[in-house]
Amino acid sequence: MCYPTTEVVARRILAAQAHYGVRRVFLATDSPKPELFEHVLASHGVDFSRYGQHYPAALPEEFALPVDQLVCAQAPYFLGNVPSTVTATIVQERDNAGHPRDTTDFFGFEPDELAQFRDGWEPSRAFAC
């Protein structure tokens, strides 16, 4: 659950792309080596961009995580990892922005757990503006 294989990640991304009609995805990862994650995704046919990938990053490296979180929070669809605190922050921001729960999905959630997230859990308003 915590660390799905890159092959599982690739299959889920490709399925989400087909479901939502998305050609290219924004990849937010803290994988330290492209050959461990990015190269494997590309070999499975996942077309993605990352912060600073095509153009020099306008901000220092320490801003990569906040930029990733902001992009993911505003994306039309988000696929995250259940135990991740970064995912939790993104979900909170998506809730605050009013994104429907059916546009958020997770690695590690079984269908009944995903249904509970979408239908029965109320987000905290602790960080709402």
Buried (B, 14 or more C-beta within 10 A) or exposed (E): EEEBEBEEBBBBBBEBBEEEEBEEBBBBBEEEEEEEBBEBBEEEEBBBEBBBEEEEEEEEEEEBBEBBBEBBBEBEBBBBBBEBEBBEBBBBBBBBEEBEBEBBBBBBBEEEEBEEBBEEEEEEEEEEE
